[in-house]
Amino acid sequence: MQNRNPVVRILACAARGDVDGAVRALDRLTPWKGFAEIAADVAGPPLVRALVEAMQDGREIIAAELRALADELDATT
C-alpha cells in the first residue's frame, strides 16, 4: 500500500476501519511543521474517526460513487 496515492491510502485505511493507518497517511500527506503540526495531530484523529464512521454505513453506495469518481478522473486525464 506504500505506493498508493496518499488520498487513496487514507480512504483505504478508513474503509478498513484502520484509524491509526489513516492518521499516519494523513500526517504524511500534510506538510505541516511546528505549531500547525500540533494542530494536525489534534485534528487528524477525530477527522479520521469521522471518516471511518461515515464509511461504515452504505459501503455499497460509497463503492459505486468512488467508481463513478474514478471514471470522471479517467475522463479528465
C-alpha positions as YAML, in Angstrom:
chain: A
units: angstrom
residues:
- id: 1
  name: MET
  ca: [0.00, 0.00, 0.00]
- id: 2
  name: GLN
  ca: [3.02, 2.32, 0.33]
- id: 3
  name: ASN
  ca: [2.99, 3.13, -3.39]
- id: 4
  name: ARG
  ca: [-0.61, 4.36, -3.32]
- id: 5
  name: ASN
  ca: [-1.52, 7.99, -3.61]
- id: 6
  name: PRO
  ca: [-1.83, 9.48, -0.08]
- id: 7
  name: VAL
  ca: [-5.52, 10.30, -0.56]
- id: 8
  name: VAL
  ca: [-6.21, 6.73, -1.67]
- id: 9
  name: ARG
  ca: [-4.21, 5.45, 1.33]
- id: 10
  name: ILE
  ca: [-6.39, 7.48, 3.70]
- id: 11
  name: LEU
  ca: [-9.58, 6.22, 2.06]
- id: 12
  name: ALA
  ca: [-8.37, 2.60, 2.03]
- id: 13
  name: CYS
  ca: [-7.45, 2.72, 5.72]
- id: 14
  name: ALA
  ca: [-10.73, 4.40, 6.59]
- id: 15
  name: ALA
  ca: [-12.69, 1.79, 4.64]
- id: 16
  name: ARG
  ca: [-10.97, -0.95, 6.67]
- id: 17
  name: GLY
  ca: [-11.58, 0.93, 9.92]
- id: 18
  name: ASP
  ca: [-7.82, 1.41, 10.42]
- id: 19
  name: VAL
  ca: [-7.84, 4.75, 12.24]
- id: 20
  name: ASP
  ca: [-4.13, 4.66, 13.09]
- id: 21
  name: GLY
  ca: [-3.15, 3.88, 9.50]
- id: 22
  name: ALA
  ca: [-5.37, 6.65, 8.15]
- id: 23
  name: VAL
  ca: [-3.92, 9.14, 10.65]
- id: 24
  name: ARG
  ca: [-0.37, 8.15, 9.63]
- id: 25
  name: ALA
  ca: [-1.31, 8.59, 5.96]
- id: 26
  name: LEU
  ca: [-2.84, 11.99, 6.73]
- id: 27
  name: ASP
  ca: [0.30, 13.01, 8.61]
- id: 28
  name: ARG
  ca: [2.44, 12.04, 5.60]
- id: 29
  name: LEU
  ca: [0.13, 13.95, 3.28]
- id: 30
  name: THR
  ca: [0.32, 17.24, 5.19]
- id: 31
  name: PRO
  ca: [3.48, 19.38, 5.11]
- id: 32
  name: TRP
  ca: [2.70, 20.98, 8.46]
- id: 33
  name: LYS
  ca: [5.58, 21.71, 10.82]
- id: 34
  name: GLY
  ca: [5.76, 23.30, 14.24]
- id: 35
  name: PHE
  ca: [2.51, 24.67, 15.68]
- id: 36
  name: ALA
  ca: [0.48, 23.63, 12.66]
- id: 37
  name: GLU
  ca: [1.76, 20.07, 13.06]
- id: 38
  name: ILE
  ca: [0.49, 20.05, 16.63]
- id: 39
  name: ALA
  ca: [-2.89, 21.25, 15.35]
- id: 40
  name: ALA
  ca: [-2.88, 18.45, 12.76]
- id: 41
  name: ASP
  ca: [-2.11, 15.89, 15.46]
- id: 42
  name: VAL
  ca: [-5.07, 17.17, 17.44]
- id: 43
  name: ALA
  ca: [-7.44, 17.45, 14.45]
- id: 44
  name: GLY
  ca: [-6.28, 14.38, 12.50]
- id: 45
  name: PRO
  ca: [-7.60, 11.55, 14.67]
- id: 46
  name: PRO
  ca: [-11.12, 13.00, 15.13]
- id: 47
  name: LEU
  ca: [-11.29, 13.75, 11.40]
- id: 48
  name: VAL
  ca: [-10.24, 10.22, 10.52]
- id: 49
  name: ARG
  ca: [-12.63, 8.66, 13.06]
- id: 50
  name: ALA
  ca: [-15.49, 10.64, 11.49]
- id: 51
  name: LEU
  ca: [-14.42, 9.43, 8.04]
- id: 52
  name: VAL
  ca: [-14.20, 5.81, 9.24]
- id: 53
  name: GLU
  ca: [-17.65, 6.04, 10.80]
- id: 54
  name: ALA
  ca: [-19.16, 7.61, 7.69]
- id: 55
  name: MET
  ca: [-17.68, 4.87, 5.50]
- id: 56
  name: GLN
  ca: [-19.23, 2.07, 7.57]
- id: 57
  name: ASP
  ca: [-22.78, 2.91, 6.54]
- id: 58
  name: GLY
  ca: [-23.73, 2.48, 2.93]
- id: 59
  name: ARG
  ca: [-20.50, 0.85, 1.80]
- id: 60
  name: GLU
  ca: [-22.09, -0.24, -1.48]
- id: 61
  name: ILE
  ca: [-23.13, 3.34, -2.22]
- id: 62
  name: ILE
  ca: [-19.66, 4.63, -1.38]
- id: 63
  name: ALA
  ca: [-18.06, 1.99, -3.63]
- id: 64
  name: ALA
  ca: [-20.36, 2.94, -6.52]
- id: 65
  name: GLU
  ca: [-19.63, 6.64, -6.03]
- id: 66
  name: LEU
  ca: [-15.88, 6.00, -5.90]
- id: 67
  name: ARG
  ca: [-16.13, 4.05, -9.18]
- id: 68
  name: ALA
  ca: [-18.03, 6.98, -10.71]
- id: 69
  name: LEU
  ca: [-15.33, 9.36, -9.43]
- id: 70
  name: ALA
  ca: [-12.64, 7.12, -10.94]
- id: 71
  name: ASP
  ca: [-14.47, 7.28, -14.28]
- id: 72
  name: GLU
  ca: [-14.55, 11.09, -14.02]
- id: 73
  name: LEU
  ca: [-10.84, 11.21, -13.21]
- id: 74
  name: ASP
  ca: [-10.05, 8.92, -16.14]
- id: 75
  name: ALA
  ca: [-12.10, 11.14, -18.46]
- id: 76
  name: THR
  ca: [-10.13, 14.26, -17.49]
- id: 77
  name: THR
  ca: [-6.63, 12.82, -17.93]
...
